[in-house]
Amino acid sequence: MKYAITGSTGHFGLTAVENLVKEVGADNVVALARNEEKAKKLLPAGVEIRPGSYEDADELTASLKGIDRLLFVSSQPGGKVARLDQHRNVITAAQNAGVKFIAYTSFPHADQSDAPLAQDHKETEKIIAATGIDHAFLRNNWYVENEMSVIDAGAQGDAFVYSAAEGRAGWALERFYAEAAAKVVTLDAPKDVYEFAGASHTYADLADAVKAATGKIFTVNSITDAEYHQGLQDSGLDNATADLVTGFQTLIRDGNLDENTSDLPDVLGHALPSFTDSVKEVLAKKAN
Ligand SMILES: NC(=O)c1ccc[n+]([C@@H]2O[C@H](COP(=O)([O-])OP(=O)(O)OC[C@H]3O[C@@H](n4cnc5c(N)ncnc54)[C@H](OP(=O)(O)O)[C@@H]3O)[C@@H](O)[C@H]2O)c1
């Protein structure tokens, strides 16, 4: 059985490759990368590297020849080819190459979500389902790493600021989503949908976790979206980026990331670390 992973040079893809190698051995893993030189430097020995630009369906088709199961790591918005078109290329290529199973990294409750960030994922899920290829949608909740700037502010003793009010998210470390993705792609009978998340927490809980992890004392300010947006601009972000980042706060306040599922620890086969230990881990990683 041959397994392939797209986006293998990214944080998620690389961690997933490392986990998949542990599951099935390097001989059975093919890493797709748009930058093969970068891949050669990063990826574990023995993993075959093939070209994998999301922008080139023919190249992807050739690279997916002989692949049974594909871990399709979603691309990012903002490229010169629209993300949904990039995703169509991957799916068309998988179909043309005869791939038998696709695990796709999606967005929480993508099928029902009205959140702007969810729309490419919702469409991608529909396109995958329409191919008739067996699949699993890995609906990853928020990464703890997404909160690095506010975690770091608290760790420095600066104000911890948010506008998501009492909204909750199922934060977990990125490496656990990647470990779970590598597991699902090897399962004999995977579910169609996984809502992968850590325990549900508020930003006030996150501030407490930063205090517990660092022993620092800092102020915690729950402010409005407008104030939050202004603060981002004052710190040098352009208007569009400030809109995007403020949108994450709105998303959480509106309950889009509130989750109550054991899918992630169930697939991993182990519990997740506490919120405080997760915060300690991202701070330690930043320090190295
Ligand atoms: N749930 C969450 O909280 C959350 C947070 C962040 C991201 N995400 C999702 O997870 C995905 C992966 O995140 P990540 O942390 O691994 O991102 P990352 O570290 O920035 O890696 C992105 C990967 O995509 C590759 N890539 C970008 N454009 C490509 C293209 N046109 N063709 C082929 N490969 C391309 C990059 O290749 P190069 O190495 O050549 O640049 C890299 O391998 C994101 O795209 C996003 O959809 C989710």
PDBQT file of the ligand as one rigid body, heavy atoms in Angstrom, charges set to zero:
ROOT
HETATM    1  N1  LIG A 301      -7.019  24.817  11.885  1.00  0.00    +0.000 N 
HETATM    2  C1  LIG A 301      -6.102  25.754  12.045  1.00  0.00    +0.000 C 
HETATM    3  O1  LIG A 301      -5.979  26.378  13.103  1.00  0.00    +0.000 OA
HETATM    4  C2  LIG A 301      -5.146  26.007  10.945  1.00  0.00    +0.000 A 
HETATM    5  C3  LIG A 301      -4.084  26.893  11.162  1.00  0.00    +0.000 A 
HETATM    6  C4  LIG A 301      -3.176  27.098  10.131  1.00  0.00    +0.000 A 
HETATM    7  C5  LIG A 301      -3.350  26.423   8.930  1.00  0.00    +0.000 A 
HETATM    8  N2  LIG A 301      -4.384  25.590   8.738  1.00  0.00    +0.000 N 
HETATM    9  C6  LIG A 301      -4.553  24.850   7.450  1.00  0.00    +0.000 C 
HETATM   10  O2  LIG A 301      -3.535  23.858   7.400  1.00  0.00    +0.000 OA
HETATM   11  C7  LIG A 301      -2.820  23.967   6.175  1.00  0.00    +0.000 C 
HETATM   12  C8  LIG A 301      -1.366  23.624   6.395  1.00  0.00    +0.000 C 
HETATM   13  O3  LIG A 301      -0.841  24.467   7.389  1.00  0.00    +0.000 OA
HETATM   14  P1  LIG A 301       0.695  24.514   7.703  1.00  0.00    +0.000 P 
HETATM   15  O4  LIG A 301       0.829  24.997   9.095  1.00  0.00    +0.000 OA
HETATM   16  O5  LIG A 301       1.337  23.228   7.322  1.00  0.00    +0.000 OA
HETATM   17  O6  LIG A 301       1.170  25.663   6.709  1.00  0.00    +0.000 OA
HETATM   18  P2  LIG A 301       2.651  25.979   6.254  1.00  0.00    +0.000 P 
HETATM   19  O7  LIG A 301       3.641  25.524   7.238  1.00  0.00    +0.000 OA
HETATM   20  O8  LIG A 301       2.667  27.396   5.797  1.00  0.00    +0.000 OA
HETATM   21  O9  LIG A 301       2.823  25.020   4.954  1.00  0.00    +0.000 OA
HETATM   22  C9  LIG A 301       2.090  25.197   3.792  1.00  0.00    +0.000 C 
HETATM   23  C10 LIG A 301       2.463  24.056   2.849  1.00  0.00    +0.000 C 
HETATM   24  O10 LIG A 301       1.702  24.202   1.652  1.00  0.00    +0.000 OA
HETATM   25  C11 LIG A 301       2.644  24.240   0.555  1.00  0.00    +0.000 C 
HETATM   26  N3  LIG A 301       2.096  25.026  -0.522  1.00  0.00    +0.000 N 
HETATM   27  C12 LIG A 301       1.662  26.299  -0.496  1.00  0.00    +0.000 A 
HETATM   28  N4  LIG A 301       1.222  26.646  -1.726  1.00  0.00    +0.000 NA
HETATM   29  C13 LIG A 301       1.418  25.555  -2.524  1.00  0.00    +0.000 A 
HETATM   30  C14 LIG A 301       1.189  25.278  -3.892  1.00  0.00    +0.000 A 
HETATM   31  N5  LIG A 301       0.695  26.214  -4.714  1.00  0.00    +0.000 N 
HETATM   32  N6  LIG A 301       1.473  24.052  -4.350  1.00  0.00    +0.000 NA
HETATM   33  C15 LIG A 301       1.986  23.095  -3.532  1.00  0.00    +0.000 A 
HETATM   34  N7  LIG A 301       2.250  23.299  -2.239  1.00  0.00    +0.000 NA
HETATM   35  C16 LIG A 301       1.961  24.518  -1.757  1.00  0.00    +0.000 A 
HETATM   36  C17 LIG A 301       3.895  24.864   1.136  1.00  0.00    +0.000 C 
HETATM   37  O11 LIG A 301       4.999  24.636   0.284  1.00  0.00    +0.000 OA
HETATM   38  P3  LIG A 301       6.378  25.452   0.472  1.00  0.00    +0.000 P 
HETATM   39  O12 LIG A 301       7.117  24.790   1.603  1.00  0.00    +0.000 OA
HETATM   40  O13 LIG A 301       7.053  25.272  -0.833  1.00  0.00    +0.000 OA
HETATM   41  O14 LIG A 301       6.013  26.876   0.779  1.00  0.00    +0.000 OA
HETATM   42  C18 LIG A 301       3.940  24.090   2.445  1.00  0.00    +0.000 C 
HETATM   43  O15 LIG A 301       4.375  22.771   2.214  1.00  0.00    +0.000 OA
HETATM   44  C19 LIG A 301      -3.034  25.421   5.751  1.00  0.00    +0.000 C 
HETATM   45  O16 LIG A 301      -2.870  25.553   4.387  1.00  0.00    +0.000 OA
HETATM   46  C20 LIG A 301      -4.433  25.696   6.224  1.00  0.00    +0.000 C 
HETATM   47  O17 LIG A 301      -5.368  25.256   5.254  1.00  0.00    +0.000 OA
HETATM   48  C21 LIG A 301      -5.273  25.353   9.730  1.00  0.00    +0.000 A 
ENDROOT
TORSDOF 0
